[in-house]
Amino acid sequence: MSWELQNNLEAKKEIRKVYGDTLESLILDGKDIMVCDSDLVGSSGAGKIYKEYKDNSVNFGICEQNMIAGAASMSVMGYKPFVHSFSPFVSRRVMDQIYVSAGFSKNDLHIYASEPGLWSQYNGATHTTFEDFAIMRSIPEITVVSPSDGVTFEWVMRYYAEHGGVFYNRCTRRNIPMIYKEGSTFEYGKANLIQEGKDVLIIAEGSMVADALKAAKKLNEQGVSTGVIDLLFIKPLDTDLIRREANKYKLVISVENHNIYGGVGEAVGTELALTNAKCGFRRLGVQDRYGQVGTVDYLKKIYHISTEDIEETALEYLKNE
C-alpha cells in the first residue's frame, strides 16, 4: 500500500471514463475479461469496448437477472466478468442471482453499481438505492467497496482482475473530486486515515469523503481538530483502524449516502459498542426514506448529509459536551 493525497478537491475525474479506460487497458494487457451491460453502454463509459472489442463484450439488454447469471457462468470458462447497471438494478433486483450464481457457486464477478443513492438525481425513486449496502453485506464472502475517487475505483477494478472474487463496486459515473494522486495503491480490506486530529473523527464512504474533508477544513478553521477516514471497504470493514482511532477523539461521526439502517453507521456503531469506546457517536445518513428527484447538492441538504450538516453535528455535540 502506497498512497498520497491530491490535496486539491477542485481537481476532478469522470468515473465512467476511468471505467472504460481501465477495461481497455486490462484487455490490452491480455486479461481474459468479459464486459457485460444492460443497455447502458453509452452511460457506463464502456462504449469503445463494445465497438472495438466485440469478443470481450456482451450487451444483455434490460435483463439484469439474466446478465448476472450469464456473467457469473463466464467465470467457469476462465473469464473475469465485469457487469454494470444502475445500483438498484444490480442489487435489489438481482440479489438471488448474485447470491446463487456468483457467491454460493464461487464464481468471479465484478459489479459496477453506478449512480448510487442521491446520485440518481433526476431519475427519481425507481433508480435510487439507499439499501444496497445492507443487501450486499448480508451475502457471505462478498466484497463491498465504495471508492472515493477515480484512483480508488481503478485500483479496485485491477485488484479484482488479478485476484477474482465477487466485488460490489458502488460509485457514481460522474466527475468527482480527486482524493488521491495517480498511481496510489491500497490494501485489500483496509481503510485510509487521510487526516489526523484529536477532537472529531469523520468516517465517510465514497463520494462523501470529499464532503468530509470540506467539513474538516471548516472545523479546523474554528479550532476543532478534525480527522477523516476514507473507509473504501464496507465489507470487510477495517475494524482495527476504527477501534484504534476512535478513543483518540471526543466524537466520531459516520457519513454515508445510504439508509441509516444496515449501512456504515450501524457497522461503525457496532464496533464502538463492542470495544466500549469512550467517544461520542453520531451517524449521518438517509433517515429511512425513499429517493426523490433533485440535484446532488439539493438532495444532500434534504437528507441532512451535506458538508454543513457534518459541521453542525460536530459543533452541536462539542457545545453540549
Secondary structure, 3 states (H helix, E strand, C coil): CECCECCCCCCEEEHHHHHHHHHHHHHHCCCCEEEEECCCHHHHCCHHHHHHCHHHEEECCCCHHHHHHHHHHHHHCCCEEEEEEEHHHHCCCCHHHHHHHHHHCCCCEEEEEECCHHHHHHHCHHHCCCCHHHHHHCCCCCEEECCCCHHHHHHHHHHHHHHCCEEEEEECCCEEECCECCCCECCCCCCEEEECCCCEEEEECCCHHHHHHHHHHHHHHCCCCEEEEECCEEECCCHHHHHHHHCCCCEEEEEEEEECCCCHHHHHHHHHHHCCCCCEEEEEEECCCCCCCCCHHHHHHHCCCCHHHHHHHHHHHHHHC
